[in-house]
Amino acid sequence: MIARLLPHPLLSLAVAAFWIVLENRLSAGTVLLGAVLGIALPLATRAWWPDRPRLAGLPGLAAYALIVLWDILVSAAEVAWLVLTRPEAELKSAFVTVPLAVTAPEAIALLASTITMTPGTLSADLSADGRSLLVHVFHTDDPDATVAAIKARYERRLLEIFP
């Protein structure tokens, strides 16, 4: 019964919280309208939502988030160092193709987002069959090592999170 009323409980909670923040005041009416919107909007749009992704566990997702945050900080410093210390002619940017082992659309989207959020890399395209990701790298001495690093650092963990 609850699953029918709340097909996407986290989305319902987010919509209700967002409404309360938009109202910028906490009152019974604001909370009630937020709750109504939080229930009504996911129900009204459920036909367009894919099935819920199967997650192996939140601890793995939390660990992944911490790794990504760390990599963003480290990569920002590395890119800044390259920009400040290397002449432009010495920078070796490249497009690399990352073959994907992940198949869940949510995992592919999370991988592409992770790559784009990390300074120095950008997800440029997903192949039509969803089996490879085209990534632009700001600087790399070894494109194959870059692909291997993406697969080992991110994709391997996503395979564990999205079985």
VEXTISE-963066 format. One line per 8 residues: their letters; for each residue y, z, x of N, C-alpha, C, O, CB. Coordinates in nm, 4 decimals, padded with zeros to 6 digits. Each point is the difference from the previous one (the first is absolute). Last residue first. Glycine has a CB too. Example, Ala and Ser with C-alpha at 12.3 -4.5 7.8 and 13.67 -1.06 7.14 Angstrom:
<nodes>
SA> -00.2250:00.7080:01.2850:00.1190:00.0060:00.0820:00.1090:00.0730:-00.0770:00.1108:00.0169:00.0509:-00.1736:-00.2314:00.0675; -00.5092:00.2075:-00.0894:00.1190:00.0000:-00.0890:00.1200:00.0000:00.0900:-00.0019:00.0665:00.1036:-00.1154:00.0581:-00.2928
</nodes>
This chain:
<nodes>
PFIELLRR> -00.4031:-00.9066:02.4444:-00.1382:-00.0490:00.0245:-00.0361:-00.1173:-00.0897:-00.1113:-00.0521:00.0082:00.0459:00.2824:00.0598; 00.5154:00.0075:00.1270:-00.0315:-00.0876:-00.1137:-00.1394:-00.0582:00.0195:-00.0129:-00.1128:00.0475:00.2583:00.0567:-00.0817; -00.1009:00.3591:00.3597:00.0743:00.0520:-00.1157:-00.0346:-00.0776:-00.1269:-00.0145:00.0592:-00.1070:00.2008:00.0115:00.2600; -00.3660:-00.2034:00.2692:-00.0548:00.1304:-00.0354:00.0666:00.0550:-00.1271:-00.0652:00.0661:-00.0807:00.0165:-00.0224:00.3246; 00.2040:-00.4466:-00.0607:-00.1374:-00.0234:-00.0460:-00.0663:00.1321:-00.0407:-00.0835:00.0022:-00.0904:00.0667:-00.2043:00.2418; 00.4408:00.2160:00.0481:00.0085:-00.0454:-00.1390:-00.1386:-00.0313:-00.0583:-00.0232:00.0176:-00.1196:00.2517:-00.1104:00.1688; -00.1924:00.2080:00.4071:00.0270:00.1168:-00.0845:00.0076:-00.0391:-00.1477:-00.0468:00.0733:-00.0871:00.1704:00.0337:00.2781; -00.1719:-00.4504:00.1269:-00.1197:00.0840:00.0036:00.0169:00.1213:-00.0906:-00.0935:00.0380:-00.0705:00.0464:-00.1144:00.3050
EYRAKIAA> 00.4190:-00.2121:-00.1658:-00.1000:-00.0531:-00.0924:-00.1267:00.0860:-00.0034:-00.0582:00.0198:-00.1067:00.1493:-00.2487:00.1486; 00.2728:00.3555:00.2594:00.0304:00.0045:-00.1431:-00.1170:-00.0432:-00.0878:-00.0433:00.0740:-00.0884:00.2792:-00.1179:00.1470; -00.2663:00.0699:00.4306:00.0910:00.1100:-00.0351:00.0162:00.0138:-00.1518:00.0036:00.1118:-00.0515:00.1177:-00.1477:00.2685; -00.3898:-00.3162:-00.0209:-00.0543:00.1318:00.0372:00.0866:00.1135:-00.0532:-00.0516:00.1016:-00.0466:-00.0472:-00.2036:00.2522; 00.2352:-00.3516:-00.2750:-00.1280:00.0230:-00.0666:-00.0545:00.1398:00.0290:-00.0539:00.0653:-00.0893:00.0070:-00.3104:00.1037; 00.4396:00.1093:00.2042:00.0259:00.0100:-00.1444:-00.1294:00.0318:-00.0738:-00.0026:00.0852:-00.0888:00.1943:-00.2486:00.1081; -00.2264:00.0757:00.4413:00.0664:00.1288:-00.0247:00.0274:00.0199:-00.1483:-00.0195:00.1101:-00.0514:00.1234:-00.1210:00.2786; -00.2810:-00.4023:-00.0823:-00.1009:00.1060:00.0121:00.0606:00.1368:-00.0286:-00.0644:00.0849:-00.0617:-00.0590:-00.2229:00.2307
VTADPDDT> 00.4149:-00.2292:-00.1520:-00.0872:-00.0102:-00.1176:-00.1036:00.1119:00.0019:-00.0244:00.0645:-00.1020:00.0579:-00.3148:00.0954; 00.2335:00.2146:00.3843:00.0816:00.0428:-00.1135:-00.0823:-00.0026:-00.1281:00.0054:00.0940:-00.0793:00.2016:-00.1810:00.1929; -00.3974:-00.0839:00.2789:00.0031:00.1468:00.0041:00.0831:00.0556:-00.1156:-00.0308:00.1070:-00.0526:00.0046:-00.1134:00.3031; 00.0159:-00.4587:-00.1935:-00.1315:00.0472:-00.0435:-00.0071:00.1525:-00.0008:-00.0614:00.0593:-00.0887:-00.0408:-00.2687:00.1802; 00.4972:-00.0068:00.0766:-00.0141:-00.0086:-00.1465:-00.1347:00.0509:-00.0509:-00.0061:00.0625:-00.1059:00.1596:-00.2567:00.1122; 00.1355:00.3111:00.4382:-00.1365:-00.0406:-00.0323:-00.0180:-00.0027:-00.1524:-00.0268:00.1040:-00.0602:-00.0586:-00.0052:00.2787; 00.5004:00.0105:-00.0218:-00.0536:-00.0674:00.1177:-00.1384:-00.0568:-00.0289:-00.0446:-00.0938:00.0662:00.1770:00.2471:00.0818; 00.3029:-00.0501:-00.4878:-00.1382:00.0308:00.0359:-00.0387:-00.0777:00.1248:00.0302:-00.1186:00.0131:-00.0876:00.1633:-00.2544
HFVHVLLS> 00.4898:00.0744:-00.1431:-00.0359:-00.0208:00.1402:-00.1462:00.0388:00.0208:-00.0438:00.1079:-00.0396:00.2829:-00.0645:00.1130; -00.0579:-00.0944:-00.5164:00.1243:-00.0127:00.0764:-00.0279:-00.0272:00.1475:00.0640:-00.0860:00.0605:00.0484:00.2399:-00.2227; -00.4342:-00.2945:-00.2522:00.0138:00.1098:00.0944:00.1230:-00.0270:00.0859:00.0138:-00.1085:00.0564:-00.2652:00.1517:-00.0544; 00.0191:-00.2020:-00.5077:00.0913:-00.0330:00.1089:00.0187:00.1247:00.0847:00.0270:00.1081:-00.0523:00.0916:-00.2858:-00.0862; -00.5382:00.0073:-00.1994:00.0912:00.1058:00.0430:00.0887:-00.0531:00.1120:-00.0483:-00.0632:00.0940:-00.1190:00.2424:-00.1593; -00.2080:-00.3201:-00.3570:00.0816:-00.0544:00.1077:00.1075:00.1032:00.0332:00.0754:00.0427:-00.0874:-00.1192:-00.2843:00.0142; -00.4666:00.2882:-00.1528:00.1412:00.0346:-00.0115:00.0729:-00.0578:00.1208:-00.0415:00.0214:00.1139:-00.0111:00.1915:-00.2443; -00.4458:-00.2950:-00.1672:00.0738:00.0170:00.1251:00.1479:00.0195:-00.0293:00.0534:-00.0452:-00.1012:-00.2221:-00.0957:00.2235
RGDASLDA> -00.1673:00.0856:-00.4681:-00.0875:00.0398:00.1108:00.0726:00.0157:00.1331:-00.0601:00.0452:00.0975:-00.1223:-00.1615:-00.2148; 00.3054:-00.0447:-00.3562:00.0139:00.1433:00.0232:-00.0817:00.0515:00.1171:-00.0263:00.1198:00.0094:00.0692:-00.0970:-00.2492; 00.0356:-00.4868:00.0574:-00.1256:00.0661:-00.0353:00.0039:00.1510:00.0251:-00.0979:00.0692:-00.0282:-00.0202:-00.2819:00.0814; 00.4949:-00.0622:00.0511:-00.0303:-00.0216:-00.1415:-00.1277:00.0703:-00.0428:-00.0106:00.0458:-00.1138:00.1269:-00.2642:00.1278; 00.1633:00.4248:00.3946:-00.0674:-00.1262:-00.0276:-00.0369:-00.0081:-00.1479:-00.0123:00.1022:-00.0676:-00.0766:-00.1092:00.3037; 00.5130:00.2718:-00.0580:-00.1400:00.0297:-00.0287:-00.0655:-00.1328:-00.0343:00.0529:-00.0767:-00.0805:-00.0034:00.3152:-00.0027; 00.4208:-00.1018:00.3835:-00.0702:-00.0754:-00.1032:-00.1424:00.0516:-00.0141:-00.0603:00.0474:00.0964:00.2027:-00.2496:-00.0497; 00.2053:00.4131:00.2317:00.0685:-00.1222:-00.0407:-00.0695:-00.0709:-00.1150:00.0666:-00.0603:-00.0842:00.0142:00.0378:00.3161
SLTGPTMT> -00.0038:00.5327:00.0131:-00.1004:-00.0779:-00.0727:00.0699:-00.1216:-00.0567:00.0937:00.0124:-00.0789:-00.2327:00.1936:00.0220; 00.2921:00.0741:00.4994:00.0363:-00.0412:-00.1351:-00.1144:-00.0791:-00.0605:-00.0475:-00.0965:00.0600:00.2922:00.0921:00.0007; -00.0638:00.3486:00.3958:-00.0998:-00.0836:-00.0661:00.0443:-00.0287:-00.1429:00.0747:00.0769:-00.0605:-00.2581:00.0201:00.2048; 00.4476:00.1673:00.1526:-00.0600:-00.0925:00.0950:-00.1071:-00.0882:-00.0601:-00.0453:-00.0944:00.0647:00.0950:00.2580:00.1088; 00.0566:00.3159:-00.3915:00.0929:-00.0861:00.0739:-00.0726:-00.0864:00.1035:-00.0890:00.0464:00.0713:00.2684:00.1251:-00.1056; -00.3901:00.0049:-00.4274:-00.0039:00.0363:00.1409:00.0924:-00.0940:00.0777:-00.0217:-00.1212:-00.0001:-00.2164:00.2090:-00.0222; 00.1589:-00.1462:-00.4440:00.0815:00.1200:00.0229:00.0065:00.0380:00.1472:00.0939:00.0675:00.0422:-00.1554:00.0111:-00.2695; -00.2125:-00.4446:00.0844:00.1410:-00.0322:-00.0167:00.0898:00.1205:00.0263:00.1096:-00.0157:00.0536:-00.1747:-00.1578:-00.2195
ITSALLAI> -00.4049:00.2292:00.1759:00.0406:-00.0896:00.1085:00.1489:-00.0294:-00.0083:00.0690:00.0001:00.1019:-00.2983:-00.1019:-00.0982; 00.0418:00.3476:-00.3540:-00.0008:00.0787:00.1233:00.0487:-00.0849:00.1167:00.0824:00.0449:00.0797:-00.2724:00.0952:-00.1675; 00.1229:-00.3533:-00.3232:00.1190:00.0849:-00.0033:00.0116:00.0822:00.1276:00.1091:00.0152:00.0549:-00.1242:-00.0049:-00.3045; -00.3710:-00.2703:00.1906:00.1158:-00.0880:00.0186:00.1298:00.0813:00.0020:00.0897:-00.0284:00.0794:-00.2140:-00.1597:-00.1933; -00.2704:00.4238:00.0164:-00.0020:-00.0487:00.1374:00.1221:-00.0868:00.0285:00.0669:00.0181:00.1018:-00.3174:-00.0102:-00.1034; 00.1868:00.1372:-00.4388:00.0372:00.1128:00.0848:00.0013:-00.0413:00.1474:00.0881:00.0426:00.0748:-00.1863:00.1164:-00.2439; -00.0517:-00.4735:-00.1471:00.1430:00.0242:-00.0177:00.0482:00.1135:00.0898:00.1084:-00.0082:00.0577:-00.1259:-00.0730:-00.2939; -00.4410:-00.0057:00.2274:00.0696:-00.1114:00.0648:00.1507:00.0196:-00.0103:00.0726:-00.0216:00.0971:-00.2645:-00.1330:-00.1503
AEPATVAL> -00.0760:00.4604:-00.1743:-00.0141:00.0191:00.1447:00.0727:-00.1106:00.0762:00.0652:00.0263:00.1011:-00.2869:00.0875:-00.1373; 00.1973:-00.1439:-00.4310:00.0867:00.1123:00.0365:-00.0044:00.0241:00.1501:00.1022:00.0319:00.0608:-00.1393:00.0715:-00.2865; -00.2513:-00.4297:00.0343:00.1398:-00.0440:00.0022:00.0961:00.1113:00.0423:00.0996:-00.0258:00.0676:-00.1559:-00.1375:-00.2470; -00.4535:00.1326:00.3501:00.0724:00.0579:-00.1130:00.1463:-00.0436:00.0070:00.0626:00.0128:00.1053:-00.2206:00.1867:-00.1126; -00.1570:-00.3044:00.3545:00.0024:-00.0945:-00.1118:00.0765:00.0533:-00.1198:00.0437:-00.0782:-00.0844:-00.2610:-00.0094:00.1627; 00.1482:00.1296:00.5093:00.0292:00.0673:-00.1270:00.0079:-00.1048:-00.1100:00.0474:-00.1114:00.0222:00.0777:00.2982:00.0961; -00.1781:-00.3229:00.3220:-00.1279:00.0511:-00.0492:00.0217:00.0728:-00.1324:-00.0919:00.0110:-00.0811:00.0045:00.0109:00.3179; 00.3847:-00.4259:00.0383:-00.0111:00.1235:-00.0768:-00.1437:00.0321:-00.0388:-00.0744:-00.0855:-00.0480:00.3030:00.0444:-00.0373
PVTVFASK> 00.0704:-00.2270:00.5017:-00.1066:-00.0175:-00.1000:-00.0252:00.1336:-00.0694:-00.0080:00.1040:00.0653:-00.0986:-00.2913:00.0704; 00.5593:00.0053:00.1032:-00.0891:00.1159:-00.0049:-00.1066:-00.0281:-00.1055:00.0312:-00.0018:-00.1191:00.1544:00.1626:00.1924; 00.1763:-00.4572:00.2502:-00.0765:00.0037:-00.1242:-00.0998:00.1146:00.0086:-00.0826:00.0066:00.0911:00.1097:-00.2570:-00.1259; 00.4824:00.1476:00.2731:-00.1431:00.0228:00.0182:-00.0663:00.0035:-00.1372:00.0611:00.0399:-00.0991:-00.0217:00.0890:00.3150; 00.4450:-00.2911:00.0586:-00.0676:00.0156:-00.1272:-00.1475:00.0189:00.0309:-00.0583:-00.0767:00.0766:00.2304:-00.0650:-00.2025; 00.2563:00.2682:00.4629:-00.1127:-00.0851:-00.0377:-00.0392:00.0253:-00.1444:00.0244:00.1071:-00.0557:-00.1051:-00.1083:00.2929; 00.4568:00.1055:00.2213:-00.0371:00.0186:-00.1405:-00.1101:-00.0994:-00.0352:-00.0140:-00.1052:00.0624:00.2478:00.1864:-00.1213; -00.0187:00.1204:00.5146:-00.1036:-00.0940:-00.0425:-00.0395:00.0296:-00.1441:-00.0963:00.0723:-00.0256:00.0120:-00.0940:00.2631
LEAEPRTL> 00.5133:00.1092:00.1508:-00.0698:00.0454:-00.1207:-00.0962:-00.1092:-00.0469:00.0352:-00.1179:-00.0046:00.1626:00.2634:-00.0616; 00.1089:-00.1984:00.4358:-00.1262:00.0646:00.0353:-00.0779:00.0498:-00.1213:-00.1171:00.0360:00.0121:00.2213:00.0294:00.2023; 00.3365:-00.2697:-00.2387:-00.0950:-00.1007:00.0481:-00.1365:00.0604:00.0342:-00.1002:-00.0715:00.0009:00.2934:-00.0594:00.0871; 00.1848:00.4036:-00.2128:-00.0603:-00.0694:-00.1140:-00.1060:-00.1008:00.0438:-00.0992:-00.0198:-00.0702:00.3129:00.0499:-00.0545; -00.1205:00.3990:00.4292:00.0751:-00.1203:-00.0393:-00.0759:-00.0729:-00.1118:-00.1227:00.0053:-00.0076:00.2207:-00.0277:00.2426; -00.1487:00.5548:-00.1690:-00.0565:-00.1307:00.0356:00.0941:-00.1123:-00.0386:00.0588:00.0013:-00.1081:-00.2886:00.0906:00.0792; 00.3258:00.3839:-00.0530:-00.0349:-00.0160:00.1410:-00.0525:-00.1378:00.0385:00.0019:-00.0345:00.1181:-00.0504:00.2731:-00.1203; 00.1930:-00.0779:-00.4509:00.1006:00.0473:00.0950:-00.0313:-00.0355:00.1454:00.0916:-00.0103:00.0816:-00.0460:00.1944:-00.2394
VLWAVEAA> -00.3444:-00.2933:-00.2031:00.1275:-00.0661:-00.0268:00.1036:00.0372:00.1059:00.0793:-00.0838:00.0429:-00.1315:00.0837:-00.2890; -00.3702:00.2151:00.2585:-00.0115:-00.1418:00.0335:00.1333:-00.0717:-00.0166:00.0389:-00.0796:00.0854:-00.2787:00.0846:-00.1557; 00.2165:00.4461:-00.0646:-00.0109:-00.0115:00.1453:-00.0081:-00.1465:00.0434:00.0653:-00.0400:00.0964:-00.1803:00.2633:-00.0894; 00.1060:-00.1311:-00.4673:00.1333:00.0286:00.0549:-00.0010:-00.0153:00.1523:00.0919:-00.0582:00.0577:-00.0449:00.2166:-00.2495; -00.4572:-00.1926:-00.0255:00.0823:-00.1179:-00.0281:00.1407:00.0207:00.0556:00.0575:-00.0918:00.0583:-00.1928:00.0425:-00.2666; -00.1602:00.4142:00.2419:-00.0443:-00.1114:00.0845:00.0861:-00.1244:-00.0207:00.0379:-00.0661:00.0967:-00.2705:00.1575:-00.1048; 00.3075:00.2863:-00.2685:00.0425:00.0271:00.1376:-00.0384:-00.1160:00.0927:00.0788:-00.0402:00.0856:-00.1033:00.2881:-00.1277; -00.1247:-00.2715:-00.3981:00.1463:-00.0107:00.0006:00.0535:00.0236:00.1412:00.0894:-00.0713:00.0457:-00.0800:00.1491:-00.2864
SVLIDWLV> -00.4680:-00.0114:00.1662:00.0356:-00.1420:00.0043:00.1514:-00.0202:00.0008:00.0501:-00.0908:00.0663:-00.2630:00.0376:-00.1861; 00.0428:00.4930:00.0697:-00.0319:-00.0514:00.1338:00.0436:-00.1460:00.0123:00.0591:-00.0387:00.1007:-00.2545:00.1981:-00.0839; 00.2419:00.0430:-00.4428:00.0885:00.0624:00.0988:-00.0221:-00.0571:00.1400:00.0960:-00.0342:00.0692:-00.0955:00.2426:-00.2074; -00.2892:-00.3498:-00.2031:00.1357:-00.0494:-00.0276:00.0971:00.0570:00.1031:00.0833:-00.0728:00.0539:-00.1354:00.0541:-00.3014; -00.3903:00.1746:00.2530:00.0111:-00.1340:00.0563:00.1373:-00.0611:-00.0244:00.0499:-00.0753:00.0836:-00.2942:00.0467:-00.1174; 00.1451:00.4498:-00.1604:00.0055:00.0112:00.1461:00.0202:-00.1381:00.0634:00.0823:-00.0158:00.0902:-00.2320:00.2197:-00.0990; 00.0796:-00.1939:-00.4539:00.1304:00.0584:00.0340:00.0175:00.0124:00.1510:00.1062:-00.0320:00.0534:-00.1080:00.1572:-00.2703; -00.4182:-00.2673:00.0614:00.1010:-00.1040:-00.0197:00.1388:00.0543:00.0341:00.0778:-00.0685:00.0663:-00.2199:-00.0382:-00.2460
ILAYAALG> -00.2141:00.4096:00.1874:-00.0142:-00.0965:00.1093:00.1072:-00.1077:-00.0103:00.0605:-00.0379:00.1003:-00.3080:00.0817:-00.0916; 00.2193:00.2640:-00.3602:00.0525:00.0640:00.1210:-00.0081:-00.0941:00.1205:00.0921:-00.0051:00.0815:-00.1610:00.2292:-00.1725; -00.1219:-00.3681:-00.3151:00.1456:00.0073:-00.0125:00.0626:00.0630:00.1246:00.1039:-00.0463:00.0473:-00.1275:00.0637:-00.2970; -00.4469:-00.0228:00.2173:00.0518:-00.1350:00.0219:00.1530:00.0007:-00.0043:00.0648:-00.0620:00.0844:-00.2745:-00.0367:-00.1859; -00.0109:00.4937:-00.0121:-00.0090:-00.0236:00.1447:00.0561:-00.1381:00.0346:00.0699:-00.0161:00.1000:-00.2730:00.1664:-00.0862; 00.1692:-00.0464:-00.4672:00.1041:00.0825:00.0625:00.0007:-00.0206:00.1513:00.1064:-00.0118:00.0607:-00.1286:00.1819:-00.2455; -00.3190:-00.3758:-00.0587:00.1270:-00.0650:-00.0287:00.1156:00.0766:00.0624:00.0941:-00.0605:00.0514:-00.1893:-00.0289:-00.2644; -00.3335:00.2763:00.2416:00.0063:-00.1219:00.0810:00.1305:-00.0742:-00.0201:00.0557:-00.0547:00.0951:-00.3025:00.0375:-00.1082
PLGALRPR> 00.1597:00.3987:-00.2571:00.0236:00.0373:00.1403:00.0093:-00.1223:00.0928:00.0819:-00.0019:00.0919:-00.2031:00.2167:-00.1363; 00.0143:-00.2699:-00.4263:00.1407:00.0142:00.0342:00.0223:00.0459:00.1438:00.1010:-00.0382:00.0591:-00.0582:00.0889:-00.2970; -00.4751:-00.3450:00.0632:00.0526:00.1353:00.0065:00.1453:00.0028:00.0421:00.0453:-00.0837:00.0781:-00.2723:00.1637:-00.0257; -00.0469:-00.4677:-00.1728:-00.1028:00.0881:00.0549:00.0498:00.1433:00.0093:-00.0802:00.0935:00.0002:-00.0139:-00.2858:00.1281; 00.2437:-00.1892:-00.4945:00.0405:00.0608:00.1257:-00.1097:00.0932:00.0473:-00.0586:00.0739:-00.0791:00.3022:-00.0915:00.0168; -00.1634:-00.4238:-00.2916:-00.0875:00.1109:00.0374:00.0446:00.0502:00.1358:00.0052:-00.0763:00.0965:-00.2005:-00.0171:-00.2300; 00.5143:-00.1498:-00.2509:-00.0736:-00.0154:00.1260:-00.0884:00.1215:00.0242:00.0352:00.1123:-00.0361:00.1505:-00.2537:00.1304; -00.0579:-00.0494:-00.5849:00.0412:00.0981:00.1001:-00.0774:-00.0231:00.1289:-00.1203:-00.0259:-00.0019:00.1757:00.1933:-00.1785
DPWWARTA> 00.0312:-00.5870:-00.1326:-00.0781:00.1233:-00.0026:00.0492:00.0939:00.1083:00.0561:-00.0431:00.1008:-00.2556:-00.0801:-00.1912; 00.5727:-00.2008:-00.0567:-00.1404:-00.0182:00.0380:-00.0747:00.1325:-00.0148:00.0592:00.1045:-00.0271:00.0040:-00.2903:00.1877; 00.3659:00.0382:-00.4623:-00.0416:00.0799:00.1158:-00.1444:-00.0304:00.0342:-00.0850:-00.0086:-00.0887:00.2474:00.1901:00.0271; 00.0825:-00.3564:-00.3208:00.0341:-00.0711:00.1234:-00.0407:00.0765:00.1251:00.0163:-00.0504:00.1111:00.1725:-00.0536:-00.2320; -00.2469:00.2756:-00.3256:-00.0714:-00.1282:00.0020:00.0248:-00.0761:00.1300:-00.0818:-00.0829:00.0397:00.0993:00.0729:-00.2891; 00.2083:00.4268:00.1407:-00.1346:00.0132:00.0580:-00.0779:-00.1310:00.0039:-00.0911:-00.0144:00.0816:00.0902:00.2469:-00.1635; 00.4673:-00.0915:-00.0830:-00.0219:-00.0990:00.1062:-00.1418:00.0005:00.0554:-00.0271:-00.0697:00.0978:00.2654:00.0935:-00.0409; -00.0789:00.2757:-00.4077:00.0488:-00.1314:-00.0407:-00.0309:-00.1082:00.1037:-00.0114:-00.1175:-00.0349:00.1917:00.2318:-00.0935
LPLAIGLV> -00.2859:00.3416:00.2198:-00.0822:-00.0493:-00.1105:00.0397:-00.1419:-00.0388:-00.0857:-00.0848:-00.0249:00.0581:00.3196:-00.0574; 00.2855:-00.0089:00.4116:-00.1317:-00.0418:00.0504:-00.0928:-00.0517:-00.1098:-00.0789:-00.0916:00.0234:00.1051:00.2591:00.1573; 00.4002:-00.0099:-00.3266:00.0095:-00.1171:00.0879:-00.1349:-00.0401:00.0616:-00.0345:-00.1181:-00.0035:00.2692:00.1858:00.0527; -00.1923:00.3311:-00.3361:00.0126:-00.1281:-00.0687:-00.0012:-00.1206:00.0943:-00.0663:-00.0996:-00.0291:00.1940:00.2190:-00.1456; -00.1393:00.3423:00.3353:-00.1225:-00.0337:-00.0721:00.0078:-00.1415:-00.0561:-00.0972:-00.0751:00.0089:00.0642:00.3174:-00.0661; 00.4051:-00.0672:00.2839:-00.1119:00.0054:00.0939:-00.1327:-00.0327:-00.0649:-00.0907:-00.0501:00.0665:00.2157:00.2185:00.0613; 00.2670:-00.1245:-00.3924:00.0038:-00.1239:00.0788:-00.1176:-00.0071:00.0975:-00.0584:-00.1064:00.0207:00.3088:00.1032:-00.0411; -00.2076:00.3989:-00.2240:-00.0295:-00.1103:-00.0918:-00.0006:-00.1326:00.0755:-00.0905:-00.0814:-00.0179:00.1941:00.2097:-00.1730
AGLLVTGA> 00.0288:00.2522:00.4305:-00.1433:00.0046:-00.0288:-00.0409:-00.1146:-00.0928:-00.1042:-00.0623:00.0203:00.1077:00.3120:00.0095; 00.4541:-00.1964:00.0625:-00.0707:-00.0410:00.1209:-00.1502:-00.0033:-00.0223:-00.0677:-00.0925:00.0448:00.2513:00.1892:00.0927; 00.0841:00.0781:-00.4786:00.0127:-00.1459:00.0056:-00.0687:-00.0554:00.1252:-00.0610:-00.1068:-00.0055:00.2788:00.1209:-00.1218; -00.2125:00.4527:00.0861:-00.0779:-00.0588:-00.1079:00.0075:-00.1526:00.0034:-00.1023:-00.0677:-00.0108:00.1438:00.2725:-00.1276; 00.2266:00.0399:00.4396:-00.1410:00.0112:00.0368:-00.0880:-00.0652:-00.1067:-00.0962:-00.0691:00.0336:00.1447:00.2824:00.0923; 00.4085:-00.1894:-00.2173:-00.0222:-00.0889:00.1140:-00.1469:00.0002:00.0406:-00.0586:-00.1055:00.0247:00.2934:00.1472:00.0536; -00.0984:00.2593:-00.4145:00.0044:-00.1381:-00.0468:-00.0269:-00.0999:00.1109:-00.0699:-00.0991:-00.0207:00.2304:00.1700:-00.1525; -00.1223:00.3909:00.2763:-00.1229:-00.0258:-00.0750:-00.0052:-00.1452:-00.0472:-00.1057:-00.0630:00.0047:00.1001:00.3035:-00.0778
SLRNELVI> 00.2840:-00.1590:00.5102:00.0054:00.0583:-00.1339:-00.1307:-00.0346:-00.0700:-00.0760:-00.0850:00.0465:00.3312:00.0674:-00.0580; 00.0314:-00.0577:00.4998:-00.1296:00.0461:-00.0476:00.0182:00.0695:-00.1340:00.0577:00.1084:-00.0087:-00.1426:-00.0831:00.2455; 00.3527:-00.4364:00.0591:00.0089:00.1327:-00.0608:-00.1371:00.0364:-00.0557:-00.0765:-00.0861:-00.0434:00.3231:00.0540:-00.0132; -00.1351:-00.4017:00.2484:00.0748:00.0932:00.0835:00.0288:00.1333:-00.0688:00.0998:00.0658:00.0293:00.0005:-00.2622:00.0817; -00.3290:-00.2525:-00.2200:00.0832:00.0755:-00.0937:00.0875:00.1015:00.0724:00.1071:00.0364:-00.0486:-00.2820:-00.0670:-00.1268; -00.1456:-00.2163:00.4223:00.1067:-00.0890:-00.0478:00.0963:00.0722:-00.0947:00.1207:-00.0239:00.0034:-00.2776:-00.1700:00.0205; -00.2278:00.4224:00.1267:00.0955:-00.0170:00.1098:00.1155:-00.0896:-00.0434:00.1152:00.0268:00.0343:-00.3005:00.0034:00.1333; -00.1655:00.0229:-00.4694:00.0721:00.1276:00.0128:00.1043:-00.0095:00.1114:00.1115:00.0501:-00.0144:-00.3148:00.0759:-00.0683
WFAAVALS> -00.0856:-00.4914:00.0249:00.0920:00.0122:-00.1134:00.0837:00.1275:00.0115:00.1208:-00.0020:-00.0238:-00.2826:-00.1262:-00.1207; -00.1811:00.0603:00.4575:00.1109:-00.0915:00.0250:00.1026:00.0075:-00.1130:00.1204:-00.0053:00.0253:-00.2745:-00.1463:00.1034; -00.2458:00.3937:-00.1765:00.0860:00.0606:00.1024:00.1214:-00.0874:00.0280:00.1110:00.0506:00.0165:-00.3114:00.0601:00.0851; -00.1234:-00.2803:-00.3988:00.0651:00.1178:-00.0579:00.0954:00.0638:00.1005:00.1125:00.0354:-00.0352:-00.3131:00.0035:-00.1113; -00.0616:-00.3954:00.2997:00.0981:-00.0484:-00.0985:00.0756:00.1181:-00.0601:00.1224:-00.0044:-00.0125:-00.2679:-00.1961:-00.0398; -00.2106:00.3014:00.3446:00.1122:-00.0600:00.0721:00.1085:-00.0481:-00.0958:00.1186:00.0199:00.0265:-00.2756:-00.0880:00.1555; -00.2459:00.2345:-00.3630:00.0759:00.1077:00.0624:00.1224:-00.0543:00.0724:00.1079:00.0588:-00.0075:-00.3184:00.0734:00.0323; -00.0873:-00.4435:-00.2028:00.0646:00.0748:-00.1084:00.0873:00.1112:00.0554:00.1131:00.0194:-00.0446:-00.3054:-00.0723:-00.1061
LLPHPLLR> -00.0731:-00.1852:00.4528:00.1119:-00.0818:-00.0456:00.0748:00.0721:-00.1116:00.1230:-00.0006:-00.0025:-00.2472:-00.2099:00.0659; -00.2663:00.4083:00.0858:00.1036:00.0106:00.1033:00.1226:-00.0834:-00.0361:00.1132:00.0409:00.0260:-00.2912:-00.0021:00.1461; -00.2047:-00.0568:-00.4609:00.0717:00.1278:-00.0043:00.1076:00.0145:00.1062:00.1048:00.0585:-00.0271:-00.3094:00.0389:-00.0649; -00.0400:-00.4929:-00.1762:00.0480:00.0111:00.1383:00.0828:00.1274:00.0110:00.1228:-00.0055:-00.0069:-00.1210:-00.2482:00.0382; -00.2105:00.1658:-00.4392:-00.0825:-00.0890:00.0819:00.0367:00.0048:00.1481:-00.0837:-00.0267:00.0862:00.0595:-00.1199:-00.2846; 00.0804:00.4652:-00.2339:00.0650:-00.0113:00.1306:-00.0840:-00.0905:00.0909:-00.0720:00.0496:00.0867:00.1755:00.1819:-00.1127; -00.2413:-00.1754:-00.4171:00.1417:00.0312:-00.0192:00.0785:-00.0173:00.1295:00.1159:-00.0414:-00.0017:-00.1779:00.2014:-00.1801; -00.4068:-00.2173:00.1876:00.0571:-00.1029:-00.0881:00.1497:00.0202:-00.0187:00.0762:-00.0965:-00.0059:-00.2960:00.0774:-00.1118
AIM> -00.0278:00.3377:00.3617:00.0075:-00.1247:00.0770:00.0567:-00.1134:-00.0844:00.0654:-00.0895:00.0535:-00.2608:00.1642:00.0840; 00.1077:00.3417:-00.3402:00.1187:00.0078:00.0858:00.0155:-00.1282:00.0800:00.1121:-00.0463:00.0215:-00.1364:00.2958:-00.0066; -00.3574:-00.2155:-00.2859:00.1195:00.0000:-00.0818:00.1263:00.0000:00.0864:00.0931:-00.0767:-00.0244:-00.2198:00.1971:-00.1552
</nodes>
